[in-house]
Amino acid sequence: MNRITGRTGDDSLIEMSPTDSFSDDMNGYQQHASSSAGSLQQGQSGSPLMPDVCIETCESLNTSLASLAPSDHSDTPQYETQTIAQINALTGLSRKRALFLKFRSRIDKQQHSKDSVFFRDGRRRIDFVLSYVDDKDGERKQERRKLYEANLEKVGLELEIEDKMESEDGKTYFVKIHAPWEVLATYADVLKIKVPFKANDIPDNSEMPMNWLSTPFRLPEHIMHPEPDYFTAPFNKDKSDFFLIGEKETFFPPSTRNRIVYYILARCSYFRDECGDKDKKGIKRLLNNGTYTAAFPLHDSRYWIRSRDPSCESERYSLYKHWARFFCFFKEQPLNLIRKYYGEKIGIYFAWLGFYTEMLLFAAIVGTICFVYGFFTYDDNEWSKEICSAEIGGNIVMCPLCDKKCGYWKLNSTCYSSWQSHLFDNVGTVFFAIFMGIWVTLFLEFWKRRQARLEYEWDLVDFEEEQQQLQLRPEYETKCTNRKLNRITQEMEWVLQRTPTDLMGKLLLCWAPVLFWISLIIACIIGVIAYRLAVFAAFASIIEDNRSTNLGVVGPLITPQLATSVTASCINFVIIMILNLMYERVAVWITDMEIPKTHLEYENKLTVKMFLFQFVNYYSSCFYVAFFKGKFVGYPRDYAYMFGPWSKLRNEECDPGGCLIELTTQLVIVMTGKQVWGNIQEALVPWLMNWWGSRKARSHPESLYSRWEQDHDLQVFGQLGLFYEYLEMVIQFGFITLFVASFPLAPLLALINNIIEVRVDSWKLTTQFRRPVAAKAHSIGAWQEILSGIAILSVVTNAFIVAFTSDMIPRLVYMYAYQPQGELNMKGYINNSLSVFNISEFQPANKPDDGNNPLWFNSSITTCRYRDYRYPPGHEKQYAHTMQFWHILAAKLAFIIIMEHVVFLVKFFVAWMIPDVPSDVRARIKRERYLVQEYLHNYEVEKLKIQLSQNNHGDECTCTPMIYPSLPKHEVLSECL
């Protein structure tokens, strides 16, 4: 067998047989060398080459392959076929040399590119990756890709294609995209991206006293502040020498680079100029129709190991090590690094979530103290003692809680529920409700200050929503048919022409489904209420019959009210999750039909629809228990029914201890269930889905499993990913503010959940998802207004909960006005709060059947008690409300008015006292604006001096002085420019 061998001394270069096959699956090189090729050395095939022969041979090899130099498309089938054809046209030694260099170039390329974020040349960074799979009937898709990629090159992007034979599955092509300096500079100017022009000269005096106490919670300085602090200004391509441009390739960070490239991809067309079909535009449509299977920017390294490439930042590894692991839960978040790697929009979310979690710590401490107060005053609970007493509660016969099937029952059967109710229904409840009204104001005001500081530090001060007009949604641009004059910019811009009929149709189409789904939720809640009314009698008979025999130890703890409340809450939770899952798709579809103009407008419209639905979905059952249950019951001779007497569904009554414990049960089940289910969805499911992909990535050597294949196997962080994260947290915020008076431990549960949430979200983003496209945002958007609205509403709801759901006001009225001995205690309260009814006056439809009465019931019992303030039988105003009822009602209304006015007064005073923008941030903003004006003025003066000097010397050149030469002109993809 003849072999080509090259040696310099004893160092082997490479050895291969011209008759061997070069069908390497990894390289996709499947042509066989000709077996008729001549020997390298006649008669001495095994002799090594001498150094002078090697030099001569290498030079001649380069000469032979001058026309076969590798290009960016050296992996394409067309180029492969052309190269093989040229090799086959050669003969003898030239052909052998060509085969040798072809094989060696493929090996060198493979070794360099597999675990790198650069093109094969090692210099041009991969800013974006597209992937596709050739289908059997994919001629149309191939034509779309050809046109699309040609248009991408027309606007200045550079492409490099990885053949499917070089992918791990042998099916997927990867198109690597690089944005050169010219393109980056052009679109940085278009998008008004801020870049540094001067180092920040304002000293940082933010040191706090006793700062050493926070040392265990800190991260290393290079993680917290990965970049120096600069004054910045919007980039201007014509004034590039005004900015601090060092190395062009690293001037724009990767997050900015992928944002610019995605802006181009979203607007690039895939039609011929003669067609002019504006709908055929954008990577999103190409992904939807299957032309491409994925489009994503690359992570800069594997998350579990630092990149071996010294020119690669390995920021993903740093984020995972210091942020995305649960055992870092007590550490501060590296917000600047998050912003640098993922962009401002994701950074502002984690900043808000972290700040919200920190503020929850104070609410959780106070709530826990209130709960502990209720626990330690357990023995001072006089009304529970009376309920549990055999002499008082054991001798009070209560009226049946339902018609026919429910019998009479003794008050002391609710002993345990009255003790449980005291844990949450005590004096601490009023204090905590007032505290939370003030806490929520402090949270919102201090967040505004924190947000203002981040706006300055992240160059978002002048980022207004109007700037997003430069970032119109591609879906909107494709629908625009007319142009009109913008009154502000005095420029013509594309607009979507809509007639009044279209607007009315869109309004009906978009909001009718929202109203339908909200009505569906209300119908489901009514169904759950009907369930509560229907099964209460069944639970009452089952529990009473089996309390002492089959229920064992838990028998005394379970009451019909508790059993009904728990099962109804669980059913309601299941309904909530099902409706929520279904409505998400509907809301997105409706918003797409509206064709919003900008991404901000799209998110705002979707936010309103989703929050209205979620508000009704999650909170309606709590509103029912808090403000309707037990309020419209009637009395034994005239009970109130849900759908009228014919329905036989009598309205529910509260326990003698009050309805607050049932509201607590409802809140705990829905809130905790949502948080547990959310964490399962967010952590366990992604981990299981990506377990195999991660295992494959770790098991493959870096040289065989490329960076783009690793990221391709990850999940997609959708465009609405952050939207759902915000929605989840805002719903939680509603639970801990709207109904917190019924459950002081709600902030503690939320705190524990959020500590886990921060690390779960960071873990998902860093390890389980592809790198999202960076996006800008200077605030949390419409969620700020929603949080403010919830904060105001929470004051009202908590005031009503304390007044009408809790028994706090009736107890205080009794103690101060109706205590028989005139003492300030609660002795005799239970007897005072229960009215008397003559059982002989029961209507036939209400009277219990004899078989349903307990064994202790006999004919000597002539009256029963019920929870209300009415005159007893035989009184001239029998069964009418007593004066005490009206006194209590007046006290409740007075409490609501006083509490609301006090809390609102404190809220507005606190909001007025705390400025939205810190004074040092305001000074820095003014300093930066002053410097921008001064430096621009000096720049223009110097430029004018240079031009005048050139003119005085007879030089006709009046071009703008720049560090870099004039840049090539490319088409700018923006319909609004």
Secondary structure as UniProt FT lines:
FT   STRAND          4..8
FT   TURN            9..10
FT   STRAND          11..16
FT   TURN            18..19
FT   TURN            25..28
FT   TURN            35..36
FT   TURN            42..43
FT   TURN            45..46
FT   HELIX           51..64
FT   HELIX           66..68
FT   TURN            72..75
FT   HELIX           77..89
FT   HELIX           92..113
FT   TURN            114..115
FT   TURN            120..121
FT   STRAND          128..133
FT   TURN            136..137
FT   HELIX           139..154
FT   TURN            155..156
FT   STRAND          158..162
FT   HELIX           164..166
FT   STRAND          172..178
FT   HELIX           181..190
FT   TURN            191..192
FT   STRAND          194..199
FT   TURN            209..210
FT   HELIX           211..217
FT   HELIX           221..224
FT   STRAND          230..234
FT   HELIX           237..242
FT   HELIX           248..251
FT   HELIX           254..265
FT   TURN            266..267
FT   TURN            273..275
FT   TURN            278..279
FT   HELIX           283..288
FT   TURN            289..290
FT   STRAND          294..296
FT   TURN            303..304
FT   TURN            310..311
FT   HELIX           315..322
FT   HELIX           326..328
FT   TURN            329..330
FT   HELIX           335..342
FT   HELIX           344..376
FT   HELIX           378..380
FT   HELIX           382..388
FT   TURN            390..392
FT   HELIX           393..395
FT   STRAND          397..398
FT   STRAND          409..410
FT   HELIX           411..414
FT   HELIX           415..424
FT   HELIX           427..457
FT   TURN            458..459
FT   TURN            461..462
FT   HELIX           465..471
FT   HELIX           474..477
FT   TURN            478..479
FT   STRAND          482..485
FT   TURN            487..489
FT   STRAND          492..495
FT   HELIX           500..546
FT   TURN            547..550
FT   HELIX           552..557
FT   HELIX           560..594
FT   HELIX           599..627
FT   TURN            628..631
FT   STRAND          634..635
FT   TURN            636..637
FT   STRAND          638..639
FT   HELIX           645..647
FT   TURN            656..657
FT   HELIX           660..679
FT   HELIX           680..684
FT   HELIX           685..699
FT   TURN            702..704
FT   HELIX           707..712
FT   TURN            719..720
FT   HELIX           721..738
FT   HELIX           740..742
FT   TURN            744..745
FT   HELIX           746..763
FT   HELIX           764..768
FT   HELIX           782..800
FT   HELIX           801..805
FT   HELIX           808..813
FT   HELIX           814..818
FT   TURN            820..821
FT   TURN            827..828
FT   HELIX           829..833
FT   STRAND          834..838
FT   HELIX           839..841
FT   TURN            844..846
FT   HELIX           850..852
FT   TURN            855..856
FT   TURN            859..860
FT   STRAND          863..867
FT   TURN            873..874
FT   TURN            876..879
FT   HELIX           883..913
FT   HELIX           919..952
FT   TURN            953..954
FT   TURN            975..976
//
